[in-house]
């Protein structure tokens, strides 16, 4: 990219979901926030239909992929399917998109449940929107990025991740509501640092992939339960819904959706009142539900949560789709190092790799940093 005049640079955050896990595809609300760990994306338009992507991964390795704007599902795989899917989704929607060169760098760990995939698809979509002058708003960008993951990559995600990445704002969480068309978003003040608190991410190092495995199973089970209850979305279920089902697994899935929706509502009150002890209780209850009723946790996540609380966290839970990835803990700033040390020691005591732990702050969503024409 020698022609710096035509290069645009975007900074696109990952996200942490504070509470409201596995609700977005069930039609329920969530409270994610964009975090101060980013994918940095440099883009330069081309005069042909070629798309070249260079990616520097967090471990320092470099990879290159190339395709054209007529790329189709199955033409590329692996990490390159995400930028390819972003191109494909815009073209499928009838938007005129030209070729471009892309350079990607990231300090977001892949597979950690911090939405590196949403950051990538939202970033490429936002870049194409600006370069081609499509005039899409942030929600439209998020939904196009979601389509890239759903229909090109084959990852059956809801819209929460993409909406958080697109709409995030420093000092705020984003309340997402997928029950409207298009999905609704609103900003919720979230400035815990002012009160001497921090959100600590504990990356277990257990990688997950939404395009395979248990995530798709949970979506299928939720859809099955909703159909048996005569509902479009499981989040519409009343408190008596579990008693209307015979299958114990489906009962448990419904219990999680009902109680997690209630936890979202309670978390909004806690955020408004700055009731951090109450928020911590909500986080821990969410983890217990995800572990027992939705069955998406794993041993490493459970140990991370239990140990963080033992070390003084006000509350903790797994975040993201589960089956690996990260946990978050609400911690007094003075206790951050204690949490990091004890979790690391506990992991090493059972021959697990010491997890990466770091504090995250609410950050702005996808932002054009340089090169705006």
N, C-alpha and C positions, 0 to 999 in steps of 0.2 A: 504494500500500500504506500507507494512513493508519492502519489498525488494527494498531499494532505488537504488541499483545498476542498476536495469532494468527500472527505472522510467525516462521517458522523459517529459520535461515541455516545453510547447509552450505558447507564448504570441501572441494573435491574436486581431487586432484592430477592432473597428467599423469604420464607415466612415460617412463623411458628403459630400453630393453632392453640390459643389459650384454653378454649373449652368449646364443645360442640362437635365431637369427633364422630365421623361416619353419619352425620346428619345431612350433609349437602345433597347427596343423591337420594336421600329419603324425604326431601322437601322441607327440612328443618333448618333452623338458624345456627350460625357458628360465629365465634369471635376470634378470628385470626389477627395477626399483625405482621406487617412487613418488617424484616430485621436488617441490621446493619452488616450483613454479609451479602456479597453481590456477585452476579455475573456481569462482567464488563464486556460490552459488545461494540466492536468497531465495524462500520459498514460503509462500503463505497459502491455506488451504482455502476453497472456495466451497460454497454451499448448492445449486448447480445442477451441470450436467454440463459446463459451459464450461471450457476451458483457454486462458488468455491468457498469452503468453510475450513478454517484452520482453528484448532482447539488446543489450548494449553490447559491440561488437567491439573487439579490441585497437587498431584505428586510430581509435577514438572514435566511429565511426558507430553509429547505433541502428536496430534493426529490430524489428518486432512481427509476431507470428503468432497466429492463434487457430483453435481446432478444438474438438471435443468428445471426451468419453471413449469415444465410439463410432467414433472415427477409424479409417480403413482405409488399407492401403497404396495409394499413388497419390493420396490426398486432399491431401497437402501435399508439398512438395519442398524442396530446398536445406537450409539449416541447421536449419529447423524440423522436418525429418523425423526428427531425432534425438530431441528431446523427445517428439514425437508417437509415435515408435516405442516409447519407453519406456512410455508410457501404454498403447499397444496390446498390448504383450507381457504386461503384468500382467493386462489384461482378458482376453486370450486364455487365460491360465492359470487363469481363474476367480476372480481376486482382486477383491473389491469396491473400486472406485476412484472417488472423487468428483472434481469439478472443482477447479481451483486456479488461482491467479495465480502466475506465475513471473517473477522478474527475474534475468537472467544477466549476469555480468561475468567477464572472463577476461584473464589475462596469459599464456595459452598461445597461441602462434602456431598458427593453423590450417594444416593441410597440412605441418607441419614434422616429422612422424613422432614426435610427443611425445604422441600419443593424446588430443588434445582431444576427439575424438568419444567415446572411452570415458569420459572424465571427465564429459562431458555426459550420456550415457545412464545411467551409474552414479549420478550425482548426482540426476537426476530420479527414478530408480527408488528410491533410498534415501529421498528426500523423500516419495514416495508411500507407501512402506512404513511410515515413521514416522507420517505423518499419518493413514493409514488403520488403523494398528495391525495390520499384516499379520504381523509377527513373523518376517520372513525373515532368515536368517543371511547373512553377507557373501558366501559362495559362491553362494547362491541369487540374491542381488541381482546379482552379476556375470554369472551365466548368463542371467538375464532381460534384462540390458542387452545381452549378446551377441546374444540372439534379436532384439532390436530392430534391431541393426545388420544382422544376416544377413537376416531375413525381412521387415522393413519398409523399411529404407533400401536393402537390396540389396548391402551390402558384405560379402563372404565372409570375415570375420575369424575367427580362432580365439578362444580364451578368454583368452589370456595378458594382453592389455591390461586387460581388465575385472577380472581377478583381481588384477593388480598394483595397480590403482586402488582396489580394495575392501580388499585385505589389507595394503597397504603399512604400514611402521612406520619411524619415524625411526631412522637408524643401521643399517638392515637392507636387504638385497635380499630378494626373494621367489622361492623356487624353485617353479616351477609344473610340475605333472605331469598332462597331459591324458589319460594312459593309464588313469586310474581313473575310476569313476563314483560320485559327482561328481569333477571334477578335484581333485587334491590340491595343497596349498600348504604351504610351511614357510618360516620366516624364517631368513636367513643373515646373520650379522654383517657389516657393510660400513661401516667407520668409517675411511676413508682419510685424512680430514682430520687425524686423530690422528698420522698418519705423514707429514704435510707434503705430501699429494697431493690432487688435485682431479680431478673429471670436468668437462671443458669440452664444452659443446654448441656445435656450429658449424651454425647454421641457414642452409643454402645459399640459401634463398629460392625454390628450385624446388619448386612446390607439387605435391602428389600427391593422388590420390583412390582409395581402395580399392574404391569402387563401380564404377569403370571401369578399363580398361587392363590392364597386365601382371600385376598381383597375381592377378586371377582366372585368367589364363593359367597362372601357376605352380601354382595349386591344381589346375587341370585336369591339367597335366602330371604332378604328383605322384600324383594319383589314378590316372592311366593307368599309371604305372610300378608303383604298388602292386598294381594289378589284374593286370598281366602277371607280377608276381612271386608272385602268390597270397597277398598280405598285406592285412590290414585297414588298416594304417597303414604308411607308408613308414619310419617310425622303427624298425620291427621288422626291417628289412633287415640281413642279415649283410654282412661285409666283401667277400664274393664277389659280391654282388648286381649291381654294374655289369657284370660279365662275363657275366651271364645275359641281358642286353638287347642288342639290335642297334642301336637308335636312339641316335645319339651325344648328342642333346639330352637324352634321358631318362637316359642313363648319367651325364651331368654333373649332372643334378638329384639323382640318387641319391647321387652322391659327396658333394655338399654336405650332404645330410641325415645321412649316416653320419659325416662328419668333424666337422660342427657338433655333433652329439650327443656325440662324444668331447671336443670343446672345452668343452662345458658341464661334463662330469665333471671335466676338468682345472681349470676355473675354480673349482669348488667347493674343490678342494684348495688352489689358490692363495689363495683368500679365507680359508680356515681357517688357513693358514700365514703369511698376510700377505706372500706372495711377489709383490710388485707388479710386478717386472720380468717375471716369468713371466706374470702376468695381461696385461701389455701385449703380450707376444708372442702370446698367445691372441687378443686383440682384432684385431691386425693380420692374423693368419692367417684369422680369420673374415671380415674384409673381402675378402681375396684370393679366398676361396671364393665369397662373395656376388657378387663382380665377375666371376669367371671361370666358375664352375660353375653358379651359380644365375642369373646375368645380370640382376641387379636394381639394379645401381649405375648411375651416370651420370657424366659428365665432371666436374661440379661436386663430387660426393661424392668422386671419386677424387683430385681436386686438394686438397680439404680434408684428406683423410687423409694424403696424401703430404707436404703442406706442414707439417701438425702434427708429423709424425715428424721432418721436417727441422729443425723449430724446437725439438726436444728432447723431444717426447712419448714416453713409454715404449711407447705403442701407440695405435692409433686404428682406427676402423671406422665404416661407415655404421650407423645404427640405425633400426629401423622397417621398414616394408614395402619401402622403396626407391623407385626411379624419381624421386628427389628427396627432399626432407625434410632431415634432419640427419645429421651425423656426430658421434661422440663421441671425445674424446681423453683418455687417462689422463696427467696432467701433474703434475710437481712444482709446488707452489704458486708458487715463485719464477719459473717459466717461463710462467705463464699469460699475462701481458701480451705476452711474446715470441711465443707461439703466435697470440694474437689479431692482433698487428701483422703478422706475416709472412703469415698466411692472407689478411688483408684486402688487403695489397699484391699478393699473387699473383692474387687475384680481379680486382682493378682493372687489373692488367697485361694481362689478356685481355678487358677491357671487360665484366666481370661486376660486378654490384652487390656491394659489400662485404658479407659475411655478418654477421648478428648472432651474437655469441659471448658465452656466459655460463656461469658455474659453477653446477652444480646439486648439491644435497645430498639424500640419502635422506630422505623425509618420511613423515608418517602418511597412511594412506589416507582415504577419504571420512569426514568428521567433522561431526557436528552441533555447531555452534559456539554458537548461541543459540536459545532458544525451546522447549527440550525440555519437553513437558508431563508 
